[in-house]
Amino acid sequence: MKKRFHVKKRTLLLIAGIVWLIAGFNVARLGILSYRVIDRKWYLYLFSVVVLFMFGMMFYKMSKKHTKRILGYESHRPFWHFLI
């Protein structure tokens, strides 16, 4: 019997990707908006690239770990389990 609000693990992975894509878009939007109001100094741009690279590595590692976890689930899970 299929339980209510349960999805396949591939769908769960898609939900997680969409949620994180929306969150990443919002962070990028806030960053772009903040560049409109700060002083334009060369070292701020360099610092931004360094921070972007560090966060990119961190999120790439985290996404690999969570993808492996989600694909390791049984066939159906509640849709909110992409957070757990």
N, CA, C and O atoms as a MOPAC input file, in Angstrom:
PM7 MOZYME 1SCF
protein

 N      0.82900 1    -1.17300 1     0.00000 1
 C      0.00000 1     0.00000 1     0.00000 1
 C      0.88300 1     1.25000 1     0.00000 1
 O      1.77600 1     1.38800 1     0.83600 1
 N      0.63200 1     2.13500 1    -0.92000 1
 C      1.41000 1     3.36000 1    -1.01400 1
 C      0.91200 1     4.36300 1     0.02800 1
 O     -0.27800 1     4.67000 1     0.09400 1
 N      1.83400 1     4.86100 1     0.83300 1
 C      1.46600 1     5.80900 1     1.88000 1
 C      1.34900 1     7.20900 1     1.30300 1
 O      1.95500 1     7.53700 1     0.28200 1
 N      0.56800 1     8.01200 1     1.97000 1
 C      0.34600 1     9.38500 1     1.53700 1
 C      1.61900 1    10.21700 1     1.69900 1
 O      2.32600 1    10.07400 1     2.69600 1
 N      1.91100 1    11.07400 1     0.73700 1
 C      3.05800 1    11.97700 1     0.72800 1
 C      4.39400 1    11.25700 1     0.56000 1
 O      5.44000 1    11.85300 1     0.81900 1
 N      4.39100 1    10.00200 1     0.13800 1
 C      5.62500 1     9.28400 1    -0.10200 1
 C      5.97600 1     9.39000 1    -1.58500 1
 O      5.10600 1     9.33100 1    -2.45400 1
 N      7.27400 1     9.54900 1    -1.85000 1
 C      7.74800 1     9.66200 1    -3.22800 1
 C      8.92000 1     8.70000 1    -3.42900 1
 O      9.52200 1     8.21300 1    -2.47200 1
 N      9.22200 1     8.44400 1    -4.69700 1
 C     10.38000 1     7.61300 1    -5.01700 1
 C     11.64600 1     8.37200 1    -4.65100 1
 O     11.64100 1     9.59700 1    -4.53300 1
 N     12.72700 1     7.62700 1    -4.47500 1
 C     13.96300 1     8.27600 1    -4.04700 1
 C     14.51800 1     9.21800 1    -5.10900 1
 O     15.15600 1    10.21000 1    -4.75700 1
 N     14.30100 1     8.95100 1    -6.38100 1
 C     14.74300 1     9.87300 1    -7.44300 1
 C     13.94300 1    11.18200 1    -7.38800 1
 O     14.49400 1    12.26100 1    -7.60600 1
 N     12.65400 1    11.07800 1    -7.09700 1
 C     11.82300 1    12.27300 1    -6.94700 1
 C     12.25700 1    13.06200 1    -5.71700 1
 O     12.26200 1    14.29300 1    -5.73500 1
 N     12.61500 1    12.36500 1    -4.66700 1
 C     13.12100 1    13.00300 1    -3.45700 1
 C     14.40100 1    13.78000 1    -3.76800 1
 O     14.59700 1    14.88700 1    -3.26800 1
 N     15.25600 1    13.20400 1    -4.58100 1
 C     16.48400 1    13.87700 1    -4.99200 1
 C     16.16600 1    15.11600 1    -5.82800 1
 O     16.83300 1    16.14200 1    -5.69200 1
 N     15.16100 1    15.02900 1    -6.68400 1
 C     14.74300 1    16.17300 1    -7.48600 1
 C     14.19600 1    17.29800 1    -6.60400 1
 O     14.50700 1    18.46800 1    -6.82400 1
 N     13.38900 1    16.94600 1    -5.61600 1
 C     12.84500 1    17.94000 1    -4.67700 1
 C     13.98800 1    18.64300 1    -3.94700 1
 O     13.98900 1    19.86800 1    -3.81700 1
 N     14.95600 1    17.86800 1    -3.47500 1
 C     16.10100 1    18.45800 1    -2.77400 1
 C     16.85600 1    19.40400 1    -3.70400 1
 O     17.25200 1    20.49300 1    -3.28900 1
 N     17.05700 1    19.00000 1    -4.94600 1
 C     17.77000 1    19.85400 1    -5.90100 1
 C     17.04300 1    21.15100 1    -6.16800 1
 O     17.66600 1    22.21000 1    -6.23700 1
 N     15.74800 1    21.08400 1    -6.31800 1
 C     14.96200 1    22.29800 1    -6.57100 1
 C     15.00000 1    23.24000 1    -5.37700 1
 O     15.15200 1    24.45000 1    -5.54300 1
 N     14.86200 1    22.69100 1    -4.17200 1
 C     14.90300 1    23.52900 1    -2.96600 1
 C     16.26000 1    24.21300 1    -2.82900 1
 O     16.32100 1    25.40600 1    -2.53200 1
 N     17.35500 1    23.46700 1    -3.04400 1
 C     18.68000 1    24.05400 1    -2.91000 1
 C     18.98300 1    25.02300 1    -4.05200 1
 O     19.73300 1    25.98100 1    -3.86200 1
 N     18.41700 1    24.79100 1    -5.22000 1
 C     18.57800 1    25.72600 1    -6.32800 1
 C     17.90800 1    27.05800 1    -6.01100 1
 O     18.47500 1    28.11900 1    -6.27100 1
 N     16.71400 1    27.00200 1    -5.45500 1
 C     16.01100 1    28.22700 1    -5.05900 1
 C     16.80300 1    28.96100 1    -3.97300 1
 O     16.94700 1    30.18200 1    -4.02900 1
 N     17.31500 1    28.22300 1    -2.99000 1
 C     18.10500 1    28.85100 1    -1.92400 1
 C     19.37400 1    29.48200 1    -2.49200 1
 O     19.72800 1    30.59800 1    -2.11200 1
 N     20.05700 1    28.79100 1    -3.38800 1
 C     21.26800 1    29.32700 1    -3.99600 1
 C     20.98800 1    30.56200 1    -4.83700 1
 O     21.76800 1    31.51300 1    -4.82400 1
 N     19.88000 1    30.55200 1    -5.56700 1
 C     19.49200 1    31.72100 1    -6.35800 1
 C     19.26200 1    32.92600 1    -5.45400 1
 O     19.66500 1    34.04200 1    -5.78200 1
 N     18.61800 1    32.69900 1    -4.32100 1
 C     18.34900 1    33.80100 1    -3.39200 1
 C     19.64500 1    34.35600 1    -2.80200 1
 O     19.78100 1    35.57100 1    -2.66100 1
 N     20.58600 1    33.49900 1    -2.45900 1
 C     21.87300 1    33.96400 1    -1.93400 1
 C     22.61400 1    34.76800 1    -3.00300 1
 O     23.19100 1    35.81500 1    -2.70600 1
 N     22.60000 1    34.28100 1    -4.24300 1
 C     23.24800 1    35.01300 1    -5.34100 1
 C     22.57700 1    36.36700 1    -5.56500 1
 O     23.25600 1    37.36700 1    -5.79600 1
 N     21.27200 1    36.39900 1    -5.49700 1
 C     20.53100 1    37.65200 1    -5.67200 1
 C     20.91900 1    38.65900 1    -4.58600 1
 O     21.13500 1    39.83600 1    -4.87400 1
 N     21.00400 1    38.19300 1    -3.34800 1
 C     21.40200 1    39.08400 1    -2.25200 1
 C     22.82900 1    39.60000 1    -2.43900 1
 O     23.12500 1    40.75800 1    -2.14200 1
 N     23.71000 1    38.72300 1    -2.93600 1
 C     25.08300 1    39.14800 1    -3.19400 1
 C     25.15800 1    40.21300 1    -4.26900 1
 O     25.89500 1    41.18900 1    -4.13000 1
 N     24.40300 1    40.03400 1    -5.33400 1
 C     24.39200 1    41.02100 1    -6.42000 1
 C     23.82500 1    42.35100 1    -5.93100 1
 O     24.34900 1    43.41500 1    -6.26100 1
 N     22.76500 1    42.28500 1    -5.15300 1
 C     22.18400 1    43.51500 1    -4.60800 1
 C     23.16500 1    44.23700 1    -3.68300 1
 O     23.22200 1    45.46700 1    -3.67800 1
 N     23.92700 1    43.48800 1    -2.91200 1
 C     24.87800 1    44.11600 1    -1.99100 1
 C     26.02500 1    44.78000 1    -2.73300 1
 O     26.57800 1    45.76700 1    -2.24600 1
 N     26.39800 1    44.26400 1    -3.90400 1
 C     27.47200 1    44.89300 1    -4.67200 1
 C     27.06900 1    46.25900 1    -5.20500 1
 O     27.93200 1    47.06200 1    -5.55800 1
 N     25.80200 1    46.52700 1    -5.26500 1
 C     25.35400 1    47.84300 1    -5.73100 1
 C     25.59800 1    48.94000 1    -4.69900 1
 O     25.67600 1    50.11600 1    -5.05300 1
 N     25.72000 1    48.56100 1    -3.41800 1
 C     25.81500 1    49.57700 1    -2.36600 1
 C     27.19000 1    49.65100 1    -1.70000 1
 O     27.41600 1    50.54400 1    -0.88400 1
 N     28.11500 1    48.74200 1    -2.02100 1
 C     29.42800 1    48.78700 1    -1.38100 1
 C     30.40000 1    49.59900 1    -2.23000 1
 O     30.16800 1    49.85000 1    -3.41300 1
 N     31.49100 1    50.00100 1    -1.59100 1
 C     32.56200 1    50.67400 1    -2.33200 1
 C     33.20300 1    49.68200 1    -3.28600 1
 O     33.34200 1    48.50000 1    -2.97300 1
 N     33.58700 1    50.17000 1    -4.43700 1
 C     34.18600 1    49.29800 1    -5.43900 1
 C     35.70900 1    49.27700 1    -5.25000 1
 O     36.43600 1    50.10000 1    -5.80700 1
 N     36.15500 1    48.32800 1    -4.46000 1
 C     37.58800 1    48.14000 1    -4.19500 1
 C     38.01000 1    46.79100 1    -4.77300 1
 O     37.23800 1    45.83300 1    -4.73600 1
 N     39.20500 1    46.71100 1    -5.29600 1
 C     39.66400 1    45.48300 1    -5.95600 1
 C     39.73900 1    44.30700 1    -4.99000 1
 O     39.43200 1    43.17500 1    -5.36400 1
 N     40.14200 1    44.56800 1    -3.75800 1
 C     40.29800 1    43.47600 1    -2.80100 1
 C     38.95000 1    42.88000 1    -2.38300 1
 O     38.89700 1    41.71900 1    -1.97900 1
 N     37.87600 1    43.64000 1    -2.47100 1
 C     36.55800 1    43.09100 1    -2.16000 1
 C     36.13100 1    42.07600 1    -3.21900 1
 O     35.51600 1    41.05700 1    -2.90700 1
 N     36.46600 1    42.36900 1    -4.47300 1
 C     36.16500 1    41.41300 1    -5.54500 1
 C     36.99000 1    40.14200 1    -5.38400 1
 O     36.47500 1    39.03700 1    -5.56100 1
 N     38.26300 1    40.29600 1    -5.05000 1
 C     39.12800 1    39.13900 1    -4.82700 1
 C     38.61800 1    38.30700 1    -3.65100 1
 O     38.55600 1    37.08100 1    -3.73700 1
 N     38.25700 1    38.96800 1    -2.55800 1
 C     37.73000 1    38.27200 1    -1.39000 1
 C     36.44100 1    37.53000 1    -1.73800 1
 O     36.21400 1    36.42200 1    -1.25200 1
 N     35.60900 1    38.12400 1    -2.56300 1
 C     34.35700 1    37.48000 1    -2.98600 1
 C     34.62600 1    36.20500 1    -3.76400 1
 O     33.93700 1    35.20300 1    -3.57100 1
 N     35.61800 1    36.22900 1    -4.64000 1
 C     35.96600 1    35.04000 1    -5.42400 1
 C     36.49600 1    33.93500 1    -4.50800 1
 O     36.15700 1    32.76400 1    -4.67800 1
 N     37.32700 1    34.31500 1    -3.54100 1
 C     37.87300 1    33.32600 1    -2.59700 1
 C     36.74900 1    32.69300 1    -1.77500 1
 O     36.71000 1    31.47300 1    -1.61300 1
 N     35.83800 1    33.51700 1    -1.25900 1
 C     34.72000 1    33.00000 1    -0.45500 1
 C     33.80700 1    32.13100 1    -1.31300 1
 O     33.35100 1    31.08000 1    -0.86100 1
 N     33.54000 1    32.55500 1    -2.53300 1
 C     32.70800 1    31.76500 1    -3.44300 1
 C     33.33600 1    30.39600 1    -3.69700 1
 O     32.63800 1    29.38200 1    -3.70100 1
 N     34.63500 1    30.36600 1    -3.90600 1
 C     35.32800 1    29.10500 1    -4.12700 1
 C     35.24400 1    28.19800 1    -2.89900 1
 O     34.99700 1    26.99800 1    -3.02600 1
 N     35.44800 1    28.76700 1    -1.72300 1
 C     35.39300 1    27.96500 1    -0.49600 1
 C     33.99000 1    27.39600 1    -0.26400 1
 O     33.83800 1    26.21800 1     0.05800 1
 N     32.97300 1    28.23400 1    -0.42900 1
 C     31.60900 1    27.75000 1    -0.25300 1
 C     31.23600 1    26.75000 1    -1.34500 1
 O     30.51100 1    25.79000 1    -1.08200 1
 N     31.72000 1    26.96600 1    -2.55800 1
 C     31.46600 1    26.02900 1    -3.64500 1
 C     32.01700 1    24.64600 1    -3.33200 1
 O     31.34700 1    23.64100 1    -3.56800 1
 N     33.23800 1    24.59000 1    -2.80100 1
 C     33.82200 1    23.30000 1    -2.42500 1
 C     33.02000 1    22.64500 1    -1.31100 1
 O     32.76100 1    21.44200 1    -1.34600 1
 N     32.62900 1    23.44000 1    -0.32800 1
 C     31.87300 1    22.91200 1     0.80100 1
 C     30.52000 1    22.35400 1     0.34000 1
 O     30.14200 1    21.25200 1     0.73700 1
 N     29.79400 1    23.10400 1    -0.48800 1
 C     28.48500 1    22.64800 1    -0.93800 1
 C     28.58700 1    21.47900 1    -1.91000 1
 O     27.69900 1    20.62700 1    -1.94400 1
 N     29.65700 1    21.42600 1    -2.69900 1
 C     29.83800 1    20.28300 1    -3.58800 1
 C     30.02700 1    19.00600 1    -2.76900 1
 O     29.41400 1    17.97900 1    -3.06400 1
 N     30.86600 1    19.07100 1    -1.75300 1
 C     31.10200 1    17.91600 1    -0.88200 1
 C     29.81500 1    17.50400 1    -0.17000 1
 O     29.50200 1    16.31800 1    -0.06800 1
 N     29.07700 1    18.49400 1     0.31800 1
 C     27.82700 1    18.21900 1     1.02400 1
 C     26.79100 1    17.61100 1     0.07000 1
 O     26.06600 1    16.69200 1     0.44900 1
 N     26.72200 1    18.11600 1    -1.15200 1
 C     25.73300 1    17.58000 1    -2.09700 1
 C     26.04700 1    16.13800 1    -2.48200 1
 O     25.13300 1    15.33200 1    -2.66000 1
 N     27.32000 1    15.81000 1    -2.61100 1
 C     27.69200 1    14.42000 1    -2.90600 1
 C     27.25000 1    13.49700 1    -1.76300 1
 O     26.71900 1    12.41200 1    -2.00200 1
 N     27.47400 1    13.94000 1    -0.52300 1
 C     27.11000 1    13.14800 1     0.65100 1
 C     25.60000 1    12.94500 1     0.73100 1
 O     25.13600 1    11.83400 1     0.99100 1
 N     24.83400 1    14.00800 1     0.51000 1
 C     23.38300 1    13.91000 1     0.60300 1
 C     22.78400 1    13.12800 1    -0.57300 1
 O     21.78700 1    12.42600 1    -0.40400 1
 N     23.37800 1    13.24600 1    -1.74300 1
 C     22.91400 1    12.45200 1    -2.88100 1
 C     23.10100 1    10.96300 1    -2.60300 1
 O     22.20800 1    10.15900 1    -2.86900 1
 N     24.24600 1    10.60700 1    -2.07600 1
 C     24.50800 1     9.20700 1    -1.72900 1
 C     23.50900 1     8.71900 1    -0.67600 1
 O     23.00700 1     7.59800 1    -0.75600 1
 N     23.22700 1     9.57900 1     0.31700 1
 C     22.28200 1     9.20500 1     1.37300 1
 C     20.88000 1     8.99900 1     0.80300 1
 O     20.22800 1     8.00500 1     1.11900 1
 N     20.41200 1     9.92300 1    -0.03000 1
 C     19.06100 1     9.82900 1    -0.58300 1
 C     18.93400 1     8.62000 1    -1.49800 1
 O     17.92200 1     7.92000 1    -1.45600 1
 N     19.94500 1     8.36300 1    -2.32500 1
 C     19.87200 1     7.21300 1    -3.23100 1
 C     19.98700 1     5.88200 1    -2.47800 1
 O     19.64100 1     4.83100 1    -3.01700 1
 N     20.47300 1     5.93100 1    -1.23900 1
 C     20.56200 1     4.72500 1    -0.41700 1
 C     19.26400 1     4.36800 1     0.29300 1
 O     19.16500 1     3.30000 1     0.89700 1
 N     18.26300 1     5.25000 1     0.22900 1
 C     16.97200 1     4.97500 1     0.85500 1
 C     16.26600 1     3.82600 1     0.14400 1
 O     16.60000 1     3.47900 1    -0.98900 1
 N     15.27100 1     3.23400 1     0.83900 1
 C     14.40500 1     2.26900 1     0.18500 1
 C     13.58000 1     2.98400 1    -0.87400 1
 O     13.74900 1     4.18800 1    -1.06700 1
 N     12.71500 1     2.29600 1    -1.54900 1
 C     12.06000 1     2.84000 1    -2.74100 1
 C     11.21600 1     4.08800 1    -2.49500 1
 O     11.25300 1     5.00500 1    -3.31500 1
 N     10.46700 1     4.15900 1    -1.41500 1
 C      9.58700 1     5.31600 1    -1.17700 1
 C      9.84700 1     5.89900 1     0.21100 1
 O     10.00200 1     5.16900 1     1.19100 1
 N      9.89100 1     7.23800 1     0.27200 1
 C     10.08200 1     7.96000 1     1.52700 1
 C      9.15900 1     9.17700 1     1.53600 1
 O      8.75600 1     9.64400 1     0.47100 1
 N      8.81500 1     9.70100 1     2.71200 1
 C      8.05900 1    10.95600 1     2.75600 1
 C      8.88100 1    12.07100 1     2.10700 1
 O     10.10600 1    12.09400 1     2.23500 1
 N      8.21500 1    12.99200 1     1.41400 1
 C      8.92600 1    14.00000 1     0.64000 1
 C      9.79000 1    14.92000 1     1.48900 1
 O     10.73800 1    15.50800 1     0.96700 1
 N      9.50300 1    15.06700 1     2.76900 1
 C     10.29400 1    15.95500 1     3.61900 1
 C     11.59700 1    15.32400 1     4.07700 1
 O     12.37300 1    15.97700 1     4.77500 1
 N     11.86400 1    14.07700 1     3.71000 1
 C     13.08700 1    13.40500 1     4.12700 1
 C     14.32800 1    13.88200 1     3.37100 1
 O     15.43600 1    13.44300 1     3.67800 1
 N     14.16600 1    14.77000 1     2.39000 1
 C     15.36300 1    15.31600 1     1.75200 1
 C     16.12400 1    16.19300 1     2.73600 1
 O     17.31100 1    16.45500 1     2.54100 1
 N     15.45700 1    16.64800 1     3.78900 1
 C     16.10200 1    17.49200 1     4.79400 1
 C     16.82800 1    16.68800 1     5.86700 1
 O     17.73400 1    17.20400 1     6.52100 1
 N     16.44500 1    15.45500 1     6.05100 1
 C     16.96500 1    14.65500 1     7.16700 1
 C     18.27000 1    13.97700 1     6.79000 1
 O     18.85300 1    13.26200 1     7.60500 1

